[in-house]
């Protein structure tokens, strides 16, 4: 019996998912697989709902994606986008489960482009990306328990103090090695790349932090140089980039194995707490928070969608009444006009018929007279025919053989049914049939004696 149960379980096949469960699983996968990222594009189909939420499409020359920015985030945007605006949005890739639509949940938005530096940034990014330096498959995860952490930054940078403070708080047992390098100014990019190469060659640490505090794009330009990106990509140990503030992105962020929004966040990513179950608990809490936010976001979007579709009953009834009146008018016109036309045509035809109808009274009198004369003629003709028929019947009755038999005569026939007319037709031992008035009789002839008259 156990073998049969196991066989049935194997034959049952994979479980069947509902649409809701499928969309929920896809949403979870998207949110876990795609962290917060900056996406650039052109604004299209921008709509601001009564609830304050923003709905729009972000597109470029080859593709487009739906996006939503909820009121709590939109109020801090600093400007209201218009159709055709080129923007950059910091968004989470998610799924609107009720419709199964893939969309971006936007948390921040800014205008795209800051002049020639930004153009150079985009060109270098495209070039290195085409070479495969940003390939996600080549990214390495930092170790869960790092014993030694290397830091590439300026000894005088405020970012270094923030990183050291965070590391002492989260993992006081971790050893820190500083690879000093200027983070701003002429020649700083080559020195940053040299420090990264030195850390890679020495292999003294488990993970390397490349960090700097916030600033303008000019201040952060050392981390947008090709030499720094290639040094990070060629580093033998995992690299975490923590350059600038949360909204700042550099080429170093794309080349690194992991990008942190701030130097402090980079330190937090490098120094994971030693208690595994606490990390798991935090992950579950994040999952629950995302699920609640997604549910609230989906419900809010559904509410906006339903509110746009909702029509006042009184308005709907009034509209339907107008349609009903219009249909009644059209129906009355459609029935009245053909009826009037038919009546007019009938009257006209009746007038024409009356004018052309001949006087049939004389013809009717003549027809009645002819009918009477024909009936009288037929009566006389039938009477004459009856009299002739009676005479012929009487004559036929006189010639009826049955009447002759009734007067005492008989008819003699031989075996073949032929009439016997003379004695010579009779022979001894012959059987003949004698037909009388009231029937027939079979007679055998013993002898034949002709009689002379």
Buried (B, 14 or more C-beta within 10 A) or exposed (E): EEEEEEEEEEEEEEEEEEEEEEBBEBBBEBBEEEEBEBBBBBBEEBEBBEEBBBBBBBBEEEEEBBBBBBEEBBEEBEEEBEEEBEBBBBBBBBBBBBEEBEBBBBBBBBEBBEEEBEEEBEEBBEEBBEEEBBEEEEBBEBBEEBEBBBBBBBEEBEBBEBBBEBBEEBBEEBBBBBBBBBBBEEEBBBBBBBBBBBBBEEEBBBBBBBBBBBBEBEBBBBBBBBBBBBBBBBBEBBBBBBBBEBEBBBBBBBBBBBBBBBBBBBBBBBBBEEEEEEEEEEEEEEEEEBBEBBEEBBEBBBEBBEEEEEEEEEEEEEEEEEEEEEEEEEEEEEEEEEEEEEEEEEEEEEEEEEEEEEEEEEEEEEEEEEEEEEEEEEEEEEEEEEEEEEEEEEEEEEEEEEEBBEEEEEBBBBEEEEEBEEEEBBEEEBEBBBBEBEEEEEEEEEEEEEEEE
